[in-house]
Amino acid sequence: MRPLGIVLLTLAVSSCSGGPPQPVAIDPVNDVCAHCRMVISTQTTAAQLLAPGEEPKLFDDLGCLRSFLETTPAPEGSAIFVADHLIGDWVRIEDAVITEVPGLQTPMGSGLVAHRSSADRDRDPAARGGRPYDTATLLGRGRP
């Protein structure tokens, strides 16, 4: 009986601990921005807010994420992911390099893009001429 009890306890504990939130895939036909309600047609300018016990909130533009967080603080334990503009991979916001590129066409016109690293930003032709954008400013008071 003892080994069976250990196995059951291990299964119960592992099913309750989901680990850190992981980004979700975006459906470019059906997913809409949680702020502006536009269809998220490209992942390279997208972001997502993952809060425990809630459906993911998806954004088509980093400016929409910023506007959302100005009025709705991220719940405790949330994670925010932004898409690397060069390759589309998800990056935790605290690890990302954010750049504001005047005149860059983003879905809502913010001109904000994210990259995994400064090296990725420097390889992205669309980020040329941009200036660093402070992540704390992007997160405002909604910082998780």
Contacts in CASP RR format, 6 or more apart in sequence:
PFRMAT RR
TARGET T0000
AUTHOR 0000-0000-0000
METHOD contacts of the structure
MODEL  1
MRPLGIVLLTLAVSSCSGGPPQPVAIDPVNDVCAHCRMVISTQTTAAQLL
APGEEPKLFDDLGCLRSFLETTPAPEGSAIFVADHLIGDWVRIEDAVITE
VPGLQTPMGSGLVAHRSSADRDRDPAARGGRPYDTATLLGRGRP
20 79 0 8 1.000
21 50 0 8 1.000
21 51 0 8 1.000
21 52 0 8 1.000
21 78 0 8 1.000
21 79 0 8 1.000
22 50 0 8 1.000
23 48 0 8 1.000
23 50 0 8 1.000
23 81 0 8 1.000
23 90 0 8 1.000
24 48 0 8 1.000
24 50 0 8 1.000
24 56 0 8 1.000
24 58 0 8 1.000
26 40 0 8 1.000
26 43 0 8 1.000
26 46 0 8 1.000
26 48 0 8 1.000
26 58 0 8 1.000
28 39 0 8 1.000
28 40 0 8 1.000
28 41 0 8 1.000
28 42 0 8 1.000
28 43 0 8 1.000
29 39 0 8 1.000
30 39 0 8 1.000
31 39 0 8 1.000
31 40 0 8 1.000
31 58 0 8 1.000
32 38 0 8 1.000
32 39 0 8 1.000
32 40 0 8 1.000
32 58 0 8 1.000
32 60 0 8 1.000
33 39 0 8 1.000
33 40 0 8 1.000
33 58 0 8 1.000
33 59 0 8 1.000
33 60 0 8 1.000
33 61 0 8 1.000
33 64 0 8 1.000
33 107 0 8 1.000
34 49 0 8 1.000
34 57 0 8 1.000
34 58 0 8 1.000
34 59 0 8 1.000
34 64 0 8 1.000
34 68 0 8 1.000
35 59 0 8 1.000
35 64 0 8 1.000
35 65 0 8 1.000
35 67 0 8 1.000
35 68 0 8 1.000
36 60 0 8 1.000
36 61 0 8 1.000
36 64 0 8 1.000
36 107 0 8 1.000
36 108 0 8 1.000
38 60 0 8 1.000
38 107 0 8 1.000
38 108 0 8 1.000
39 60 0 8 1.000
40 46 0 8 1.000
40 58 0 8 1.000
40 59 0 8 1.000
40 60 0 8 1.000
40 107 0 8 1.000
41 60 0 8 1.000
41 107 0 8 1.000
42 60 0 8 1.000
42 107 0 8 1.000
43 83 0 8 1.000
43 88 0 8 1.000
44 83 0 8 1.000
44 84 0 8 1.000
44 85 0 8 1.000
44 86 0 8 1.000
44 88 0 8 1.000
44 113 0 8 1.000
45 60 0 8 1.000
45 61 0 8 1.000
45 62 0 8 1.000
45 83 0 8 1.000
45 85 0 8 1.000
45 106 0 8 1.000
45 107 0 8 1.000
45 112 0 8 1.000
45 113 0 8 1.000
46 58 0 8 1.000
46 59 0 8 1.000
46 60 0 8 1.000
46 61 0 8 1.000
46 82 0 8 1.000
46 83 0 8 1.000
47 58 0 8 1.000
47 59 0 8 1.000
47 61 0 8 1.000
47 62 0 8 1.000
47 64 0 8 1.000
47 65 0 8 1.000
47 80 0 8 1.000
47 81 0 8 1.000
47 82 0 8 1.000
47 83 0 8 1.000
47 93 0 8 1.000
47 114 0 8 1.000
48 56 0 8 1.000
48 57 0 8 1.000
48 58 0 8 1.000
48 59 0 8 1.000
48 80 0 8 1.000
48 81 0 8 1.000
48 90 0 8 1.000
49 56 0 8 1.000
49 57 0 8 1.000
49 59 0 8 1.000
49 65 0 8 1.000
49 68 0 8 1.000
49 69 0 8 1.000
49 74 0 8 1.000
49 78 0 8 1.000
49 79 0 8 1.000
49 80 0 8 1.000
50 56 0 8 1.000
50 57 0 8 1.000
50 78 0 8 1.000
50 79 0 8 1.000
50 80 0 8 1.000
50 81 0 8 1.000
51 57 0 8 1.000
51 74 0 8 1.000
51 75 0 8 1.000
51 77 0 8 1.000
51 78 0 8 1.000
52 75 0 8 1.000
52 76 0 8 1.000
52 77 0 8 1.000
52 78 0 8 1.000
54 75 0 8 1.000
57 68 0 8 1.000
59 65 0 8 1.000
59 68 0 8 1.000
60 107 0 8 1.000
60 108 0 8 1.000
61 106 0 8 1.000
61 107 0 8 1.000
61 108 0 8 1.000
61 109 0 8 1.000
61 110 0 8 1.000
61 112 0 8 1.000
62 82 0 8 1.000
62 98 0 8 1.000
62 106 0 8 1.000
62 110 0 8 1.000
62 111 0 8 1.000
62 112 0 8 1.000
62 113 0 8 1.000
62 114 0 8 1.000
62 138 0 8 1.000
63 106 0 8 1.000
63 108 0 8 1.000
63 109 0 8 1.000
63 110 0 8 1.000
63 112 0 8 1.000
63 138 0 8 1.000
64 107 0 8 1.000
64 108 0 8 1.000
64 110 0 8 1.000
65 80 0 8 1.000
65 82 0 8 1.000
65 138 0 8 1.000
66 110 0 8 1.000
66 112 0 8 1.000
66 137 0 8 1.000
66 138 0 8 1.000
66 139 0 8 1.000
66 140 0 8 1.000
69 138 0 8 1.000
69 139 0 8 1.000
69 140 0 8 1.000
69 141 0 8 1.000
69 142 0 8 1.000
69 143 0 8 1.000
70 140 0 8 1.000
70 141 0 8 1.000
70 142 0 8 1.000
72 142 0 8 1.000
73 141 0 8 1.000
73 142 0 8 1.000
74 80 0 8 1.000
74 139 0 8 1.000
74 142 0 8 1.000
74 143 0 8 1.000
74 144 0 8 1.000
75 144 0 8 1.000
76 144 0 8 1.000
77 144 0 8 1.000
78 144 0 8 1.000
79 92 0 8 1.000
79 144 0 8 1.000
80 92 0 8 1.000
80 93 0 8 1.000
80 139 0 8 1.000
80 144 0 8 1.000
81 90 0 8 1.000
81 91 0 8 1.000
81 92 0 8 1.000
81 93 0 8 1.000
82 90 0 8 1.000
82 91 0 8 1.000
82 93 0 8 1.000
82 96 0 8 1.000
82 98 0 8 1.000
82 114 0 8 1.000
83 89 0 8 1.000
83 90 0 8 1.000
83 91 0 8 1.000
83 114 0 8 1.000
84 90 0 8 1.000
84 91 0 8 1.000
84 96 0 8 1.000
84 114 0 8 1.000
84 115 0 8 1.000
84 116 0 8 1.000
84 120 0 8 1.000
85 113 0 8 1.000
85 114 0 8 1.000
85 115 0 8 1.000
85 124 0 8 1.000
85 126 0 8 1.000
85 127 0 8 1.000
86 115 0 8 1.000
86 116 0 8 1.000
86 120 0 8 1.000
86 121 0 8 1.000
86 123 0 8 1.000
86 124 0 8 1.000
87 116 0 8 1.000
87 120 0 8 1.000
89 116 0 8 1.000
91 114 0 8 1.000
91 115 0 8 1.000
91 116 0 8 1.000
93 114 0 8 1.000
93 135 0 8 1.000
93 138 0 8 1.000
93 139 0 8 1.000
94 135 0 8 1.000
95 116 0 8 1.000
96 114 0 8 1.000
96 115 0 8 1.000
96 116 0 8 1.000
96 135 0 8 1.000
97 114 0 8 1.000
97 115 0 8 1.000
97 116 0 8 1.000
97 117 0 8 1.000
97 118 0 8 1.000
97 120 0 8 1.000
97 121 0 8 1.000
97 132 0 8 1.000
98 112 0 8 1.000
98 113 0 8 1.000
98 114 0 8 1.000
98 132 0 8 1.000
98 133 0 8 1.000
98 134 0 8 1.000
98 135 0 8 1.000
98 138 0 8 1.000
99 112 0 8 1.000
99 113 0 8 1.000
99 114 0 8 1.000
99 115 0 8 1.000
99 121 0 8 1.000
99 127 0 8 1.000
99 130 0 8 1.000
99 131 0 8 1.000
99 132 0 8 1.000
99 133 0 8 1.000
100 110 0 8 1.000
100 111 0 8 1.000
100 112 0 8 1.000
100 130 0 8 1.000
100 131 0 8 1.000
100 132 0 8 1.000
100 133 0 8 1.000
101 111 0 8 1.000
101 112 0 8 1.000
101 113 0 8 1.000
101 126 0 8 1.000
101 127 0 8 1.000
101 128 0 8 1.000
101 129 0 8 1.000
101 130 0 8 1.000
102 111 0 8 1.000
102 129 0 8 1.000
102 130 0 8 1.000
103 111 0 8 1.000
104 111 0 8 1.000
104 113 0 8 1.000
104 126 0 8 1.000
104 127 0 8 1.000
105 111 0 8 1.000
106 112 0 8 1.000
106 113 0 8 1.000
112 133 0 8 1.000
112 138 0 8 1.000
113 124 0 8 1.000
113 126 0 8 1.000
113 127 0 8 1.000
115 121 0 8 1.000
115 124 0 8 1.000
115 127 0 8 1.000
121 127 0 8 1.000
136 143 0 8 1.000
END
